[in-house]
Amino acid sequence: GRASGPRLRDGVYRLWNTDPGGSFEPGDDPLYLTMPVQLVVADAGTHLVFHDNSWDGSVTLREGEEGAGSGHDRPGSCRTRMEGGPLRYWVIVGTPARVLHGWTALTGAPAVPPRWALGHHHARWGFGDAAEVRRVVAGYRERDLPLSALHLDIDHFAGHRVFTVDGARFPDLPGLAAELLEGGVRLVSIVDPAVKAEPGNAVYASGAAEDVFVRDTRGREVRGVVWPGESVFPDFTDPRVRKWWGGLYAERLAQGFSGVWHDMNEPVSFAAFGET
């Protein structure tokens, strides 16, 4: 994730997950998503390189004609440098289709989505309330524009707490979902993996009782700062934790959502972990 256009030009880009905690401007780097994967499609062939390393690192890109200059920073080159970790790479070559098949063999192929998920979607921050959702959907209909799904961001949560609903702004979310579905529009809910660490938060209480949150080497809960405030993070490397987390989605289904938008799963914090 970069604060620039689809083509990254000359520059050094950091491989580290950092959230600006609000707005960001063109050129800001890093942001909260890093994927150490380089895909090159050229007349000579296609190849993909996966730097299998989660350490802090950087990518240096140099534009220009291939073959000009010399050394690591010659024009047309790409250099990746990691601060530590394993020297482990995956290189896949062939046609674009073969390369992507090889990549999904490493990561797992996505499930085939339902037909409606391949339609037109509307997503943005700041819907505000149910009336605004209805206004936007009505605008599509008035202009005879297709719309399959509408996404609600974290501003529909109560205090940005995951698996909650702001009852004042969305007093009957299941009713709204059913109303939109009659017109062929499905609601999709955002889900963030950061759980606000506060007494009285049902998700935090349940997770603490099940001991599902990431801990440091001293056995303390690792805490960061995300949209709801000081937060903890489920340890998704543990199958037991994944089962616990999966059970929480019954609340989203009961609210009438047809799909889920998973966000900020890197994970990420507005402040350095452990420095809240």
Secondary structure, 3 states (H helix, E strand, C coil): CCCCCCCCCCEEEEECCCCCCCCCCCCCCCCCCCCCEEEEEECCEEEEEEECCCCCEEEEECCCCCCCCCCCCCCCCEEEEECCCCCCEEEEEECHHHHHHHHHHHHCCCCCCCHHHHCCEEECCCCCCHHHHHHHHHHHHHCCCCCCEEEECHHHCCCCCCCCCCCCCCCCHHHHHHHHHHCCCEEEEEECCCEECCCCCHHHHHHHHHCCECECCCCCECEEEECCEEEECECCCCHHHHHHHHHCCHHHHHCCCCEEEECCCCCCCCCCCCCC
